[in-house]
Protein backbone atom coordinates (compact mmCIF):
# COMPACT_ATOMS: atom_id res chain seq x y z
CA UNK A 1 0.00 0.00 0.00
CA UNK A 2 1.24 3.49 -0.81
CA UNK A 3 1.70 6.06 1.95
CA UNK A 4 0.82 9.58 0.87
CA UNK A 5 3.01 12.12 2.64
CA UNK A 6 1.01 15.37 2.65
CA UNK A 7 -0.29 17.64 5.39
CA UNK A 8 -4.05 17.94 4.78
CA UNK A 9 -4.28 20.69 7.41
CA UNK A 10 -2.41 23.01 5.01
CA UNK A 11 -5.01 23.20 2.21
CA UNK A 12 -5.67 26.36 0.23
CA UNK A 13 -9.43 27.02 0.19
CA UNK A 14 -11.13 27.14 -3.20
CA UNK A 15 -12.77 30.43 -4.17
CA UNK A 16 -14.80 30.85 -7.37
CA UNK A 17 -13.62 33.53 -9.79
CA UNK A 18 -15.33 36.91 -9.59
CA UNK A 19 -18.02 37.51 -12.22
CA UNK A 20 -16.25 38.97 -15.25
CA UNK A 21 -15.00 38.25 -18.74
CA UNK A 22 -11.66 36.44 -18.89
CA UNK A 23 -9.29 35.69 -21.75
CA UNK A 24 -8.95 31.89 -21.62
CA UNK A 25 -6.98 29.20 -23.44
CA UNK A 26 -8.37 25.71 -24.10
CA UNK A 27 -6.16 23.06 -22.45
CA UNK A 28 -8.41 20.02 -22.90
CA UNK A 29 -11.36 19.25 -25.17
CA UNK A 30 -12.92 15.86 -25.68
CA UNK A 31 -16.15 14.44 -26.98
CA UNK A 32 -17.96 12.61 -24.18
CA UNK A 33 -21.43 11.24 -23.49
CA UNK A 34 -23.55 13.06 -20.89
CA UNK A 35 -25.54 11.17 -18.27
CA UNK A 36 -28.58 11.75 -20.49
CA UNK A 37 -26.91 9.84 -23.32
CA UNK A 38 -26.38 12.99 -25.41
CA UNK A 39 -23.00 13.81 -26.98
CA UNK A 40 -21.16 16.86 -25.68
CA UNK A 41 -17.73 18.43 -25.64
CA UNK A 42 -16.13 18.60 -22.22
CA UNK A 43 -13.60 21.45 -22.00
CA UNK A 44 -10.96 22.61 -19.59
CA UNK A 45 -9.39 26.03 -20.00
CA UNK A 46 -7.15 28.32 -18.04
CA UNK A 47 -7.30 32.06 -17.56
CA UNK A 48 -4.56 33.42 -19.84
CA UNK A 49 -3.84 36.82 -18.29
CA UNK A 50 -4.45 39.16 -15.41
CA UNK A 51 -4.80 38.67 -11.67
CA UNK A 52 -6.38 35.23 -12.07
CA UNK A 53 -3.94 33.92 -14.70
CA UNK A 54 -3.57 30.16 -14.45
CA UNK A 55 -6.94 29.55 -12.77
CA UNK A 56 -8.82 26.67 -14.37
CA UNK A 57 -12.41 26.61 -15.62
CA UNK A 58 -14.44 23.62 -16.77
CA UNK A 59 -17.49 23.62 -19.01
CA UNK A 60 -19.51 21.32 -21.22
CA UNK A 61 -21.23 22.17 -24.48
CA UNK A 62 -23.90 19.88 -25.90
CA UNK A 63 -23.51 19.05 -29.59
CA UNK A 64 -27.22 19.09 -30.37
CA UNK A 65 -30.43 20.36 -28.84
CA UNK A 66 -33.25 18.06 -27.75
CA UNK A 67 -34.81 18.72 -31.17
CA UNK A 68 -31.67 17.41 -32.91
CA UNK A 69 -30.42 20.79 -34.14
CA UNK A 70 -26.82 21.91 -33.70
CA UNK A 71 -26.47 23.69 -30.37
CA UNK A 72 -26.26 27.49 -30.65
CA UNK A 73 -23.57 27.65 -27.94
CA UNK A 74 -21.41 25.09 -29.72
CA UNK A 75 -21.34 27.33 -32.77
CA UNK A 76 -20.59 30.39 -30.59
CA UNK A 77 -17.67 28.54 -29.01
CA UNK A 78 -16.20 27.35 -32.32
CA UNK A 79 -16.55 30.83 -33.85
CA UNK A 80 -14.99 32.48 -30.77
CA UNK A 81 -12.03 30.08 -31.00
CA UNK A 82 -11.57 30.95 -34.68
CA UNK A 83 -11.78 27.30 -35.73
CA UNK A 84 -12.82 26.43 -39.25
CA UNK A 85 -15.45 23.75 -39.78
CA UNK A 86 -16.97 21.94 -42.71
CA UNK A 87 -20.35 20.32 -43.29
CA UNK A 88 -18.82 17.26 -41.59
CA UNK A 89 -17.86 19.22 -38.47
CA UNK A 90 -14.50 20.00 -36.87
CA UNK A 91 -11.74 18.29 -34.89
CA UNK A 92 -11.51 18.79 -31.13
CA UNK A 93 -7.70 18.80 -31.40
CA UNK A 94 -8.03 22.09 -33.32
CA UNK A 95 -9.45 23.59 -30.12
CA UNK A 96 -6.26 22.94 -28.15
CA UNK A 97 -4.42 26.16 -27.30
CA UNK A 98 -7.06 28.35 -28.94
CA UNK A 99 -8.08 31.45 -27.00
CA UNK A 100 -11.48 32.98 -26.38
CA UNK A 101 -13.12 35.34 -23.92
CA UNK A 102 -15.24 33.48 -21.37
CA UNK A 103 -18.20 35.18 -19.76
CA UNK A 104 -17.92 33.80 -16.21
CA UNK A 105 -20.69 33.91 -13.63
CA UNK A 106 -20.90 32.71 -10.03
CA UNK A 107 -21.84 29.12 -9.25
CA UNK A 108 -25.48 28.12 -8.91
CA UNK A 109 -26.66 27.70 -5.30
CA UNK A 110 -25.24 24.48 -3.90
CA UNK A 111 -22.51 24.32 -6.57
CA UNK A 112 -18.82 25.12 -6.09
CA UNK A 113 -17.65 25.97 -9.58
CA UNK A 114 -18.19 29.00 -11.81
CA UNK A 115 -20.42 28.85 -14.87
CA UNK A 116 -19.12 29.82 -18.31
CA UNK A 117 -22.23 31.37 -19.87
CA UNK A 118 -20.95 32.67 -23.21
CA UNK A 119 -17.96 32.54 -25.54
CA UNK A 120 -16.60 35.60 -27.34
CA UNK A 121 -13.69 36.07 -29.75
CA UNK A 122 -10.56 37.64 -28.24
CA UNK A 123 -10.13 41.35 -29.01
Buried (B, 14 or more C-beta within 10 A) or exposed (E): EEEEEEEEEEEEEEEBBEEEEBBBBBBBBEEEEEEEEBEBBBBBBBBBEEEBEEBEBEBEBBBEEEEEEEBEBBEBBBBBBEBEEEEEEBEBEBBEEBBBBBBBBEEEEEEEBBBBEBBBEBE
